[in-house]
Amino acid sequence: MVGGNSLEAISSPLAINSLTLASLFEVENDVLLMQKICWCESFDDPKALNESSGALGRCQMIPQTRNYVERKWGIEIDWENPDEQLYACQRLLNEEGTKHWAQTEFCWNK
């Protein structure tokens, strides 16, 4: 299980003091992009399930991607927990970009 909310960690005074102004804008843009992706993928519904692909949650991660990120990061994610879904989605976006959500780019890239 993942500890803490990644968005809370970003907005803590300690984190803000250690970030440059440019990186704060980058973080804000990444958070906004993740919100758009979640809206386009599931209407930001943490319980959304695509029966045909098995895609689950706010950003509709397919089973292969869920297994991949748990192995890559060496952690177990509670996929029923909306905050942990968001953590995984945001971290994957930060590390690998938008390729995992390319099919809905027409929606979130406006």
LINMO-V552704 format. One record per residue. N is the residue number from 1. PHI is phi in degrees with one decimal (999 if undefined). D_CENTER is the distance of its C-alpha to the mean C-alpha in Angstrom with 1 decimal. Layout:
N:PHI:D_CENTER
N:PHI:D_CENTER
This chain:
1:999:15.4
2:-83.3:13.1
3:-93.7:15.0
4:78.5:14.2
5:-98.2:11.5
6:-63.1:9.8
7:-70.5:10.5
8:-64.0:14.1
9:-63.4:14.5
10:-66.9:13.9
11:-91.4:16.3
12:-72.1:18.9
13:-56.2:22.2
14:-62.5:22.3
15:-65.9:19.0
16:-64.5:20.3
17:-64.0:23.7
18:-92.1:22.3
19:-103.3:20.4
20:-80.4:22.4
21:-58.7:22.5
22:-61.8:21.1
23:-71.3:18.1
24:-64.2:17.5
25:-64.6:17.5
26:-62.8:15.0
27:-61.1:12.6
28:-61.9:13.4
29:-65.7:13.0
30:-64.3:9.5
31:-65.1:8.5
32:-62.9:10.8
33:-61.9:9.5
34:-63.9:6.0
35:-62.0:8.4
36:-63.4:10.6
37:-60.5:8.6
38:-60.8:7.9
39:-66.1:11.6
40:-70.0:12.8
41:-76.9:11.4
42:-145.4:12.5
43:56.7:13.8
44:57.9:10.9
45:-94.5:12.9
46:-66.2:11.5
47:-100.9:14.7
48:-62.9:14.6
49:-137.5:16.1
50:-91.4:17.4
51:-59.2:20.7
52:-77.6:21.5
53:-100.4:18.5
54:81.9:17.1
55:-60.8:13.6
56:-131.9:12.2
57:84.7:10.2
58:-57.8:8.1
59:-111.2:6.6
60:52.6:9.7
61:-77.8:9.4
62:-76.2:13.0
63:-53.9:14.9
64:-61.7:15.6
65:-70.2:12.0
66:-60.9:11.5
67:-65.1:14.8
68:-59.2:14.2
69:-69.6:11.3
70:-64.0:13.4
71:-67.5:16.5
72:-59.5:15.1
73:-91.8:14.0
74:66.6:16.9
75:-133.9:15.3
76:-105.9:15.2
77:-105.8:12.3
78:-82.3:13.5
79:-70.8:11.8
80:-84.2:14.0
81:-88.3:12.6
82:-58.7:10.2
83:-68.4:9.4
84:-71.9:8.7
85:-59.6:6.5
86:-63.3:4.3
87:-56.7:5.3
88:-64.2:4.9
89:-62.8:1.8
90:-64.8:2.8
91:-66.2:5.8
92:-63.9:6.2
93:-60.3:6.1
94:-62.2:8.4
95:-84.8:10.4
96:-126.2:11.0
97:77.3:10.5
98:-93.0:10.3
99:-57.4:12.6
100:-73.7:10.5
101:-122.8:10.6
102:-61.2:14.2
103:-66.1:15.9
104:-109.5:14.6
105:-57.7:15.1
106:-56.0:18.3
107:-90.0:16.5
108:-86.6:13.6
109:-97.6:15.8
110:-109.9:18.5
